[in-house]
Amino acid sequence: MKTKNLVLMALLVGVGCALYLVIPGIMGGMKPDFMLTMMFVGILLFPNTRDVFLLALTTGILSGLFSTFPAGFVPNIIDKFVTAFIFFALIVVLKKVSQKVAVSAVLVGIGTFISGSVFLGSAILVVGAEIPFTALLVSVVLPAIVINIVAFVIIYPIITGLVKRSNFDTAASHA
Protein backbone atom coordinates (compact mmCIF):
# COMPACT_ATOMS: atom_id res chain seq x y z
CA MET A 1 0.00 0.00 0.00
CA LYS A 2 1.43 3.34 -1.02
CA THR A 3 1.50 6.17 1.48
CA LYS A 4 0.34 8.72 -1.10
CA ASN A 5 -2.75 6.60 -1.81
CA LEU A 6 -3.49 6.50 1.92
CA VAL A 7 -3.10 10.28 2.02
CA LEU A 8 -5.53 10.70 -0.88
CA MET A 9 -8.07 8.43 0.82
CA ALA A 10 -7.63 10.39 4.07
CA LEU A 11 -8.19 13.65 2.18
CA LEU A 12 -11.35 12.30 0.61
CA VAL A 13 -12.69 11.17 3.97
CA GLY A 14 -11.65 14.50 5.55
CA VAL A 15 -13.44 16.54 2.89
CA GLY A 16 -16.49 14.32 3.28
CA CYS A 17 -16.37 14.80 7.05
CA ALA A 18 -16.12 18.58 6.74
CA LEU A 19 -19.07 18.65 4.35
CA TYR A 20 -21.02 16.33 6.65
CA LEU A 21 -20.46 18.68 9.58
CA VAL A 22 -21.62 21.86 7.82
CA ILE A 23 -24.78 20.42 6.24
CA PRO A 24 -27.83 20.95 8.46
CA GLY A 25 -29.91 17.96 9.57
CA ILE A 26 -33.37 17.23 8.21
CA MET A 27 -36.24 15.26 9.78
CA GLY A 28 -35.08 13.72 13.01
CA GLY A 29 -31.54 15.02 12.75
CA MET A 30 -30.62 12.91 9.72
CA LYS A 31 -28.57 14.53 6.99
CA PRO A 32 -27.29 13.80 3.51
CA ASP A 33 -24.04 11.92 4.04
CA PHE A 34 -21.23 13.46 2.01
CA MET A 35 -18.79 11.10 3.68
CA LEU A 36 -20.69 8.38 1.87
CA THR A 37 -20.16 10.18 -1.44
CA MET A 38 -16.44 10.51 -0.78
CA MET A 39 -16.27 6.86 0.27
CA PHE A 40 -17.77 5.96 -3.11
CA VAL A 41 -15.16 8.13 -4.87
CA GLY A 42 -12.44 6.39 -2.86
CA ILE A 43 -13.76 2.94 -3.76
CA LEU A 44 -13.89 3.89 -7.44
CA LEU A 45 -10.30 5.14 -7.27
CA PHE A 46 -8.95 2.26 -5.16
CA PRO A 47 -11.06 -0.83 -5.95
CA ASN A 48 -9.43 -3.44 -3.75
CA THR A 49 -10.58 -5.16 -0.59
CA ARG A 50 -7.98 -3.63 1.75
CA ASP A 51 -8.72 -0.05 0.70
CA VAL A 52 -12.49 -0.63 0.77
CA PHE A 53 -12.12 -1.96 4.32
CA LEU A 54 -10.12 1.12 5.39
CA LEU A 55 -12.58 3.50 3.76
CA ALA A 56 -15.56 1.73 5.35
CA LEU A 57 -13.91 1.73 8.77
CA THR A 58 -12.90 5.39 8.76
CA THR A 59 -16.12 6.72 7.26
CA GLY A 60 -18.19 4.51 9.58
CA ILE A 61 -16.41 5.68 12.72
CA LEU A 62 -16.40 9.36 11.72
CA SER A 63 -20.03 9.27 10.60
CA GLY A 64 -20.92 7.62 13.87
CA LEU A 65 -18.99 10.13 15.96
CA PHE A 66 -20.62 13.10 14.27
CA SER A 67 -24.07 11.60 13.82
CA THR A 68 -26.97 13.75 15.00
CA PHE A 69 -29.28 10.74 14.89
CA PRO A 70 -30.00 9.32 18.37
CA ALA A 71 -27.75 6.29 19.02
CA GLY A 72 -26.38 6.61 15.48
CA PHE A 73 -22.83 5.37 16.12
CA VAL A 74 -23.34 1.62 15.68
CA PRO A 75 -25.85 1.94 12.79
CA ASN A 76 -23.35 4.17 10.94
CA ILE A 77 -20.58 1.59 11.24
CA ILE A 78 -22.88 -1.24 10.14
CA ASP A 79 -24.20 0.86 7.28
CA LYS A 80 -20.78 1.88 5.94
CA PHE A 81 -19.39 -1.66 5.96
CA VAL A 82 -22.41 -3.20 4.25
CA THR A 83 -22.67 -0.37 1.72
CA ALA A 84 -18.94 -0.25 0.97
CA PHE A 85 -18.67 -3.94 0.17
CA ILE A 86 -21.89 -4.06 -1.86
CA PHE A 87 -20.72 -1.00 -3.81
CA PHE A 88 -17.31 -2.65 -4.27
CA ALA A 89 -18.99 -5.82 -5.56
CA LEU A 90 -20.96 -3.74 -8.08
CA ILE A 91 -17.72 -2.04 -9.19
CA VAL A 92 -16.03 -5.42 -9.67
CA VAL A 93 -18.99 -6.81 -11.63
CA LEU A 94 -19.20 -3.68 -13.81
CA LYS A 95 -15.44 -3.18 -14.06
CA LYS A 96 -15.38 -2.17 -17.73
CA VAL A 97 -18.05 0.53 -17.47
CA SER A 98 -17.82 1.60 -13.82
CA GLN A 99 -15.33 4.41 -14.54
CA LYS A 100 -17.86 6.26 -16.71
CA VAL A 101 -19.42 9.13 -14.80
CA ALA A 102 -23.01 8.24 -15.77
CA VAL A 103 -22.65 4.61 -14.69
CA SER A 104 -20.84 5.61 -11.51
CA ALA A 105 -23.56 8.16 -10.71
CA VAL A 106 -26.23 5.46 -10.98
CA LEU A 107 -24.12 3.22 -8.72
CA VAL A 108 -23.81 6.09 -6.22
CA GLY A 109 -27.60 6.41 -6.22
CA ILE A 110 -27.97 2.68 -5.62
CA GLY A 111 -25.28 2.80 -2.92
CA THR A 112 -26.97 5.73 -1.19
CA PHE A 113 -30.28 3.87 -1.18
CA ILE A 114 -28.59 0.78 0.28
CA SER A 115 -26.81 2.93 2.86
CA GLY A 116 -29.98 4.71 3.94
CA SER A 117 -31.95 1.48 4.14
CA VAL A 118 -29.27 -0.35 6.12
CA PHE A 119 -28.79 2.64 8.42
CA LEU A 120 -32.51 2.95 9.17
CA GLY A 121 -32.94 -0.80 9.58
CA SER A 122 -29.99 -1.15 11.92
CA ALA A 123 -31.03 1.98 13.85
CA ILE A 124 -34.44 0.43 14.44
CA LEU A 125 -32.79 -2.78 15.67
CA VAL A 126 -30.17 -1.03 17.84
CA VAL A 127 -32.42 1.61 19.35
CA GLY A 128 -35.45 -0.64 19.52
CA ALA A 129 -37.70 2.33 18.94
CA GLU A 130 -40.73 2.71 16.75
CA ILE A 131 -39.16 4.73 13.96
CA PRO A 132 -41.36 5.26 10.89
CA PHE A 133 -39.06 3.53 8.39
CA THR A 134 -41.03 4.43 5.27
CA ALA A 135 -41.45 8.08 6.26
CA LEU A 136 -37.72 8.46 6.89
CA LEU A 137 -36.89 6.58 3.72
CA VAL A 138 -39.03 8.92 1.62
CA SER A 139 -38.22 12.16 3.43
CA VAL A 140 -34.49 11.68 4.08
CA VAL A 141 -33.03 8.90 1.94
CA LEU A 142 -34.61 9.85 -1.39
CA PRO A 143 -33.46 13.50 -1.17
CA ALA A 144 -30.03 12.24 -0.04
CA ILE A 145 -29.84 10.09 -3.19
CA VAL A 146 -30.41 13.14 -5.38
CA ILE A 147 -27.96 15.28 -3.40
CA ASN A 148 -25.25 12.59 -3.43
CA ILE A 149 -25.63 12.01 -7.18
CA VAL A 150 -25.39 15.74 -7.94
CA ALA A 151 -22.38 16.11 -5.61
CA PHE A 152 -20.74 13.05 -7.16
CA VAL A 153 -21.26 14.26 -10.74
CA ILE A 154 -19.55 17.55 -9.80
CA ILE A 155 -16.75 16.13 -7.65
CA TYR A 156 -15.76 12.89 -9.41
CA PRO A 157 -14.58 14.37 -12.74
CA ILE A 158 -12.51 16.96 -10.87
CA ILE A 159 -10.83 14.34 -8.71
CA THR A 160 -10.21 11.93 -11.60
CA GLY A 161 -8.75 14.76 -13.67
CA LEU A 162 -6.35 15.63 -10.87
CA VAL A 163 -5.46 11.99 -10.27
CA LYS A 164 -4.70 11.37 -13.95
CA ARG A 165 -2.25 14.29 -13.97
CA SER A 166 -0.53 13.09 -10.80
CA ASN A 167 1.46 10.00 -9.99
CA PHE A 168 -1.32 8.27 -8.09
CA ASP A 169 -1.87 4.65 -8.97
CA THR A 170 -5.68 4.48 -9.11
CA ALA A 171 -8.32 2.83 -11.26
CA ALA A 172 -9.04 6.26 -12.79
CA SER A 173 -5.42 6.76 -13.84
CA HIS A 174 -5.55 3.47 -15.75
CA ALA A 175 -8.89 4.20 -17.46
C-alpha positions as a Markdown table, in Angstrom:
| # | Residue | x | y | z |
|---|---|---|---|---|
| 1 | Met | 0.0 | 0.0 | 0.0 |
| 2 | Lys | 1.4 | 3.3 | -1.0 |
| 3 | Thr | 1.5 | 6.2 | 1.5 |
| 4 | Lys | 0.3 | 8.7 | -1.1 |
| 5 | Asn | -2.7 | 6.6 | -1.8 |
| 6 | Leu | -3.5 | 6.5 | 1.9 |
| 7 | Val | -3.1 | 10.3 | 2.0 |
| 8 | Leu | -5.5 | 10.7 | -0.9 |
| 9 | Met | -8.1 | 8.4 | 0.8 |
| 10 | Ala | -7.6 | 10.4 | 4.1 |
| 11 | Leu | -8.2 | 13.6 | 2.2 |
| 12 | Leu | -11.4 | 12.3 | 0.6 |
| 13 | Val | -12.7 | 11.2 | 4.0 |
| 14 | Gly | -11.6 | 14.5 | 5.6 |
| 15 | Val | -13.4 | 16.5 | 2.9 |
| 16 | Gly | -16.5 | 14.3 | 3.3 |
| 17 | Cys | -16.4 | 14.8 | 7.1 |
| 18 | Ala | -16.1 | 18.6 | 6.7 |
| 19 | Leu | -19.1 | 18.6 | 4.3 |
| 20 | Tyr | -21.0 | 16.3 | 6.7 |
| 21 | Leu | -20.5 | 18.7 | 9.6 |
| 22 | Val | -21.6 | 21.9 | 7.8 |
| 23 | Ile | -24.8 | 20.4 | 6.2 |
| 24 | Pro | -27.8 | 20.9 | 8.5 |
| 25 | Gly | -29.9 | 18.0 | 9.6 |
| 26 | Ile | -33.4 | 17.2 | 8.2 |
| 27 | Met | -36.2 | 15.3 | 9.8 |
| 28 | Gly | -35.1 | 13.7 | 13.0 |
| 29 | Gly | -31.5 | 15.0 | 12.8 |
| 30 | Met | -30.6 | 12.9 | 9.7 |
| 31 | Lys | -28.6 | 14.5 | 7.0 |
| 32 | Pro | -27.3 | 13.8 | 3.5 |
| 33 | Asp | -24.0 | 11.9 | 4.0 |
| 34 | Phe | -21.2 | 13.5 | 2.0 |
| 35 | Met | -18.8 | 11.1 | 3.7 |
| 36 | Leu | -20.7 | 8.4 | 1.9 |
| 37 | Thr | -20.2 | 10.2 | -1.4 |
| 38 | Met | -16.4 | 10.5 | -0.8 |
| 39 | Met | -16.3 | 6.9 | 0.3 |
| 40 | Phe | -17.8 | 6.0 | -3.1 |
| 41 | Val | -15.2 | 8.1 | -4.9 |
| 42 | Gly | -12.4 | 6.4 | -2.9 |
| 43 | Ile | -13.8 | 2.9 | -3.8 |
| 44 | Leu | -13.9 | 3.9 | -7.4 |
| 45 | Leu | -10.3 | 5.1 | -7.3 |
| 46 | Phe | -9.0 | 2.3 | -5.2 |
| 47 | Pro | -11.1 | -0.8 | -5.9 |
| 48 | Asn | -9.4 | -3.4 | -3.8 |
| 49 | Thr | -10.6 | -5.2 | -0.6 |
| 50 | Arg | -8.0 | -3.6 | 1.7 |
| 51 | Asp | -8.7 | -0.1 | 0.7 |
| 52 | Val | -12.5 | -0.6 | 0.8 |
| 53 | Phe | -12.1 | -2.0 | 4.3 |
| 54 | Leu | -10.1 | 1.1 | 5.4 |
| 55 | Leu | -12.6 | 3.5 | 3.8 |
| 56 | Ala | -15.6 | 1.7 | 5.3 |
| 57 | Leu | -13.9 | 1.7 | 8.8 |
| 58 | Thr | -12.9 | 5.4 | 8.8 |
| 59 | Thr | -16.1 | 6.7 | 7.3 |
| 60 | Gly | -18.2 | 4.5 | 9.6 |
| 61 | Ile | -16.4 | 5.7 | 12.7 |
| 62 | Leu | -16.4 | 9.4 | 11.7 |
| 63 | Ser | -20.0 | 9.3 | 10.6 |
| 64 | Gly | -20.9 | 7.6 | 13.9 |
| 65 | Leu | -19.0 | 10.1 | 16.0 |
| 66 | Phe | -20.6 | 13.1 | 14.3 |
| 67 | Ser | -24.1 | 11.6 | 13.8 |
| 68 | Thr | -27.0 | 13.8 | 15.0 |
| 69 | Phe | -29.3 | 10.7 | 14.9 |
| 70 | Pro | -30.0 | 9.3 | 18.4 |
| 71 | Ala | -27.7 | 6.3 | 19.0 |
| 72 | Gly | -26.4 | 6.6 | 15.5 |
| 73 | Phe | -22.8 | 5.4 | 16.1 |
| 74 | Val | -23.3 | 1.6 | 15.7 |
| 75 | Pro | -25.8 | 1.9 | 12.8 |
| 76 | Asn | -23.4 | 4.2 | 10.9 |
| 77 | Ile | -20.6 | 1.6 | 11.2 |
| 78 | Ile | -22.9 | -1.2 | 10.1 |
| 79 | Asp | -24.2 | 0.9 | 7.3 |
| 80 | Lys | -20.8 | 1.9 | 5.9 |
| 81 | Phe | -19.4 | -1.7 | 6.0 |
| 82 | Val | -22.4 | -3.2 | 4.3 |
| 83 | Thr | -22.7 | -0.4 | 1.7 |
| 84 | Ala | -18.9 | -0.2 | 1.0 |
| 85 | Phe | -18.7 | -3.9 | 0.2 |
| 86 | Ile | -21.9 | -4.1 | -1.9 |
| 87 | Phe | -20.7 | -1.0 | -3.8 |
| 88 | Phe | -17.3 | -2.6 | -4.3 |
| 89 | Ala | -19.0 | -5.8 | -5.6 |
| 90 | Leu | -21.0 | -3.7 | -8.1 |
| 91 | Ile | -17.7 | -2.0 | -9.2 |
| 92 | Val | -16.0 | -5.4 | -9.7 |
| 93 | Val | -19.0 | -6.8 | -11.6 |
| 94 | Leu | -19.2 | -3.7 | -13.8 |
| 95 | Lys | -15.4 | -3.2 | -14.1 |
| 96 | Lys | -15.4 | -2.2 | -17.7 |
| 97 | Val | -18.1 | 0.5 | -17.5 |
| 98 | Ser | -17.8 | 1.6 | -13.8 |
| 99 | Gln | -15.3 | 4.4 | -14.5 |
| 100 | Lys | -17.9 | 6.3 | -16.7 |
| 101 | Val | -19.4 | 9.1 | -14.8 |
| 102 | Ala | -23.0 | 8.2 | -15.8 |
| 103 | Val | -22.7 | 4.6 | -14.7 |
| 104 | Ser | -20.8 | 5.6 | -11.5 |
| 105 | Ala | -23.6 | 8.2 | -10.7 |
| 106 | Val | -26.2 | 5.5 | -11.0 |
| 107 | Leu | -24.1 | 3.2 | -8.7 |
| 108 | Val | -23.8 | 6.1 | -6.2 |
| 109 | Gly | -27.6 | 6.4 | -6.2 |
| 110 | Ile | -28.0 | 2.7 | -5.6 |
| 111 | Gly | -25.3 | 2.8 | -2.9 |
| 112 | Thr | -27.0 | 5.7 | -1.2 |
| 113 | Phe | -30.3 | 3.9 | -1.2 |
| 114 | Ile | -28.6 | 0.8 | 0.3 |
| 115 | Ser | -26.8 | 2.9 | 2.9 |
| 116 | Gly | -30.0 | 4.7 | 3.9 |
| 117 | Ser | -31.9 | 1.5 | 4.1 |
| 118 | Val | -29.3 | -0.4 | 6.1 |
| 119 | Phe | -28.8 | 2.6 | 8.4 |
| 120 | Leu | -32.5 | 3.0 | 9.2 |
| 121 | Gly | -32.9 | -0.8 | 9.6 |
| 122 | Ser | -30.0 | -1.1 | 11.9 |
| 123 | Ala | -31.0 | 2.0 | 13.9 |
| 124 | Ile | -34.4 | 0.4 | 14.4 |
| 125 | Leu | -32.8 | -2.8 | 15.7 |
| 126 | Val | -30.2 | -1.0 | 17.8 |
| 127 | Val | -32.4 | 1.6 | 19.4 |
| 128 | Gly | -35.4 | -0.6 | 19.5 |
| 129 | Ala | -37.7 | 2.3 | 18.9 |
| 130 | Glu | -40.7 | 2.7 | 16.8 |
| 131 | Ile | -39.2 | 4.7 | 14.0 |
| 132 | Pro | -41.4 | 5.3 | 10.9 |
| 133 | Phe | -39.1 | 3.5 | 8.4 |
| 134 | Thr | -41.0 | 4.4 | 5.3 |
| 135 | Ala | -41.5 | 8.1 | 6.3 |
| 136 | Leu | -37.7 | 8.5 | 6.9 |
| 137 | Leu | -36.9 | 6.6 | 3.7 |
| 138 | Val | -39.0 | 8.9 | 1.6 |
| 139 | Ser | -38.2 | 12.2 | 3.4 |
| 140 | Val | -34.5 | 11.7 | 4.1 |
| 141 | Val | -33.0 | 8.9 | 1.9 |
| 142 | Leu | -34.6 | 9.8 | -1.4 |
| 143 | Pro | -33.5 | 13.5 | -1.2 |
| 144 | Ala | -30.0 | 12.2 | 0.0 |
| 145 | Ile | -29.8 | 10.1 | -3.2 |
| 146 | Val | -30.4 | 13.1 | -5.4 |
| 147 | Ile | -28.0 | 15.3 | -3.4 |
| 148 | Asn | -25.3 | 12.6 | -3.4 |
| 149 | Ile | -25.6 | 12.0 | -7.2 |
| 150 | Val | -25.4 | 15.7 | -7.9 |
| 151 | Ala | -22.4 | 16.1 | -5.6 |
| 152 | Phe | -20.7 | 13.0 | -7.2 |
| 153 | Val | -21.3 | 14.3 | -10.7 |
| 154 | Ile | -19.6 | 17.5 | -9.8 |
| 155 | Ile | -16.7 | 16.1 | -7.6 |
| 156 | Tyr | -15.8 | 12.9 | -9.4 |
| 157 | Pro | -14.6 | 14.4 | -12.7 |
| 158 | Ile | -12.5 | 17.0 | -10.9 |
| 159 | Ile | -10.8 | 14.3 | -8.7 |
| 160 | Thr | -10.2 | 11.9 | -11.6 |
| 161 | Gly | -8.8 | 14.8 | -13.7 |
| 162 | Leu | -6.3 | 15.6 | -10.9 |
| 163 | Val | -5.5 | 12.0 | -10.3 |
| 164 | Lys | -4.7 | 11.4 | -14.0 |
| 165 | Arg | -2.2 | 14.3 | -14.0 |
| 166 | Ser | -0.5 | 13.1 | -10.8 |
| 167 | Asn | 1.5 | 10.0 | -10.0 |
| 168 | Phe | -1.3 | 8.3 | -8.1 |
| 169 | Asp | -1.9 | 4.6 | -9.0 |
| 170 | Thr | -5.7 | 4.5 | -9.1 |
| 171 | Ala | -8.3 | 2.8 | -11.3 |
| 172 | Ala | -9.0 | 6.3 | -12.8 |
| 173 | Ser | -5.4 | 6.8 | -13.8 |
| 174 | His | -5.6 | 3.5 | -15.8 |
| 175 | Ala | -8.9 | 4.2 | -17.5 |
